[in-house]
Amino acid sequence: MQSSLVLKSKLNGGISIFSVVGQLAAEYKAINLWQGAPSFTPDPHLVESAFQAVREGFNQYGPMPGVLPLREALARKTAKLYGAQYDPNTEITVTAGGLEAVYAAITALVHAGDEVLYFDPAFECYEPTIRLQGATPVPIRIPLGTMKIDWDQVQAAITPRTRMIIVNTPHNPLGGVLDQNDIDRLIAITRGTNIVILSDEVYEHMVYDGKTHLSMARYPELAERSVIVFSLGKTFHVTGWRVGYCVAPAEIMKEIRMVHQYLVYAAPAPFQMALAASVEDENNYLHLADFYQKKRDLLVDSLSGSALKVKPCPSGFFLLADFRAVSDKSDRDFVLDLLRRKRVGTIPLSHFYSDGADTGMIRLSFCQHDDVLREGGRLLSERDL
Ligand SMILES: Cc1ncc(COP(=O)(O)O)c(C=O)c1O
């Protein structure tokens, strides 16, 4: 069947490593350093607003592009943060999580015979979605040593068939961000082409050490060819509510909405209503950089005595750690071993590579409570690791 072909690089015997780790973690009551969902309770006002929206009757299909108060609030947010004007009527669509926006953008804009460049390792949905379209994924490896994109390699990979470049800043799983040089190269490489940029920016508010998130929305030359994806689930600790959104110029958004209307029609109405008020107040999300930076620092400190070698992490939810000093196992076996022996759940980095490359690294999430981070760090610092 085609589905197994499409997904074969991501599945092992038909089961994703996330399911394997999840199942074993539950069995062993393991410390959760594997999941990319925040462990925190959302703002009580936001929760109350959701109840209120249900009580007030927002229980049927909402408008296909999203409820207007939320789209208007998102337009103001994007203008204030990134200086970009998006029309809530034609250029902003609320989706069922950032994930649906990524899927809708790729399936609306990429077709059989097209090529799509993306950066490897990558969030796992890009490659199978490209393949499902009959298009060709063109992964460009980001070297772990420099963590920098080689733009000459990108330029060389561009052909007349290149339809899209997917960028992800802040990056999952590497934790890197695009800098001004990256932006300048991306502008130069796409100038005068029909290439669309899909910019996955779901971790826009988790950028640390005083760095600034360089959204495509800041650069008119990029914004005019970009679909930019955001996640209200990540931003408001409500990933289960499945609310995200994308912004794009009207003619591109028209195409995306055609897919969105047949995929989910509309994102959950009461949650959209609830989120509209929270989006209006930047105090509800601008503290996130500080909040998560402290979590990152706590996990790094807790691992200071560990034989694991931690990579610098300027953004996102995830820390990468090199385990080659303690084991020559495959990263997958090392993860399973850590679960059994140390009762700590992590994810092997190979899961995110198009060819399953094993670089001797594991991914640790720090969107967890402080006691979990301390205990995880302590267990991973034991001598018999
Ligand atoms: C890079 C990246 N893009 C998109 C998503 C999907 O976000 P959402 O939960 O809003 O669907 C995730 C979630 O983990 C992610 O890591």
The ligand as an ORCA input file, in Angstrom:
! r2SCAN-3c Opt
* xyz 0 1
  C       8.147     22.371     14.344
  C       6.711     22.110     14.644
  N       5.783     22.524     13.775
  C       4.470     22.332     13.995
  C       4.026     21.683     15.133
  C       2.562     21.478     15.322
  O       2.013     22.406     16.218
  P       0.520     22.271     16.757
  O       0.575     21.572     18.061
  O       0.029     23.679     16.874
  O      -0.240     21.499     15.743
  C       4.957     21.212     16.055
  C       4.512     20.467     17.243
  O       5.260     19.802     17.918
  C       6.339     21.433     15.811
  O       7.289     21.015     16.663
*
